[in-house]
Amino acid sequence: MSYDKLAKDILQFVGGDQNVSSLVHCATRLRFKLKDNKKAQKTEIQNLQGILSVVESGGQFQVVVGSHVANVYDEIVKIGNFGVNSNSTDEPKGTVMSIIFETISRSFSPLIGALAGAGMLKAVLTVLTTFGWLSQESGTYHILSAAGNAVFYFLPIMLGITLATKLGANPFVGGTIGAALLEPNLTGLLAEGKTSSFFGIPVVLMDYSSSVFPIFIAVSIYAALEKFLKKVIHKDVQMFLVPMLSLAIIVPLTVMAFGPFGVYVGNAIGAVINFLSDKSGILTGAVIGATWPFLTILGLHWGLVPIFLANIANGGDPILAMVAGGVFAQMGVALGIFLKTKDRKVKTLAGSTAVPGLLAGVTEPIIYGLILRFKRTVPYVAIAGAIGGAVNGLLGVKAINFAFTALLTAPAFSPIGIYIIGSLVALVCGALLTILFGFEDKKQQEVANKPENKSEDKPSLMKTASIVSPLTGDVKLLNQVNDQVFSSGALGKGIAIEPNTGKVFSPVDGVISTLFPTGHAIGITSDEGIEILIHIGIDTVQLDGKYYDPQIKQGDQVKQGDLLVNFDIERIKEAGYQVTTPIIITNTINYLDIIPTNAERVALDDSILTIVK
């Protein structure tokens, strides 16, 4: 796969770098903040090879890439010259909750790799010391323990940097505010008692190591203060005076008010969760296990990381253990599809997505590659996740270290045996539901169950449908089209026409299911359920609608022969673009075969494709 080309295509279809306010990535997603989401061509991005899905959630335009997201991100940053430091006052506003979740997510995204890696290292140390393979008194243990603990202990510093970056403030002042909470002069006061004073004002002392909420409050206030100070302080002295005043104001306020309040908030959330777990661990676990996959789809799951970390800092987090039910349920569905399917491509996909899920806890490829493709499995995931989450909730499993929920990270949970049992229950339930009740819808089952080699012997038993030409011109096979997305058949089987008149007519009776704002591509769903994409020209989306005049709008009912689009062939060619027009059956998977015409030229209403049902 060419990461460079994929990056260029993604950047083009999100509206170009001028439409990007900022970009970060997490384990599997590119998370764009766009100035105008309407400029992003969601369908075009989804159709790119290497893209699993596109999700709009929490004010973000999220492109789900998979495990190679970091490679694609690096190429996009090179092209667009932006990244985590990009900010813009032009960013669109959302609801209060979407802004909060988006801010939390964006602040944690750069740290996820370090948090997961350190958590895994701590889990390995737990195994080594439990089996007596490494002494807790040895220098080796202390050095590796420092490596595993550092990111958690100094989390206020790192979050101070990432949050300040997100809010458009000086990231190093934000990090310094976090560092002040861990500085020995302040932490040393704890040894003398739980209270102190600042100019006579009482101060309640807290341990801020591994804390999350205090630094979120402090840096949010600092970002607003910095903007105010820059307005009232002369620019010649801003370089030192703004940071000096910010630190002199925010650090004492944090120690006196924001910090204790943040700690109390974190403790209160933890207390509520523990209360719910104690009162009905089985119900709490079932709800969390069942809903986790859907939070992942919406990209909201990272917003709960602060709660995980706050609970772990206070002795253990039950939520992450309950989450394991939802995660392993997805792996179970992938395993069930792998065991049941006879389709080699589906089997390969299921196997390749299940392995990273089991080993590393990354399940987005399962969600977007399998579960959302085979929607019949959605209730299986919810049921299996609820059962696994309920087991872990009922038996009081907790995460003692932060780690993705996977087989290899089992030592991060306690009791480890119960965690494994609860996780395997979810996995087995997901697999059994998939095997027993199937994963394909009725039409997919009919296609899968039809014998592949007998259609020629009994042609009278086959049903066929004919798709007529929507324009006149010379015929091209799809593999001759100068665009890999079309020529590879990634979008489906079909044919292409080199038109000699600038009019496109409907090839079927049906509904306009998709009409690109640029007018260069139309999606039609026929009355028989055949999904047809007519893409006028190659890369002509870059014309931004010039030389295209759509005569219909999305949702219109059309009859065969109705005029859909007028386009100017000569002007398009003069602009440097080919007018080759692919006609694709995008739901090819639902049919036995798509047979193109043998004719070299076609006129309007000539048959160009035969659909074998």
Buried (B, 14 or more C-beta within 10 A) or exposed (E): EEBBBBBBBBBBBBBEBEBBBBBBBBBBBBBBBBBEBEBBBBBBBBBBBBBBBBBBBBBBBBBBBBBEBBBBBBBBBEBBEBBBEBBEEEBEEBEEEBBBBBBBBBBBBBBBBBBBBBBBBBBBBBEBBEEEEBEEEEEEBEEBBEBBBEBBBBBBBBBBBBBBBBBBBBBBBBBBBBBBBBEEEBBEBEEEEEEBEEEEEEBBBBEBBBBBBBBBBBBBBBBEBBEEBEEEEEEEEEEEEBBEBBBEBBBBBBBBBBBBBBBBBBBEBBEEBBEBBEEBBBBBBBBBBBBBBBBBBBBBBBBBBBBBBBBBBBEBBBBBBBBBBBBBBBBBBBBBBBEBBEBEEBBEBBBBBBEBBBEBBBBBBBBBBBBBBBEBBBEBBBBBBBBBBBBBBBBBBBBBBBBBBBBBBBBBBBEBEBBBBBBBBBBBBBBBBBBEEBBBEEBBEBBBEBEEEEBEEEEEEBEEBBBBBBBBBBBBEBEEBEBEBBBEBEBBBBBBBBBEEBBBBBBBBBBBBBBBBBBBBBBBBBEEEBBBBBBBBBBBBBBEBBBBEBBBEBEBEBEBBBEBBBBBBEEBEEBEBBBBBBBBBBBBBBBBBBBBBEEEBBEBBBEBBBBBB
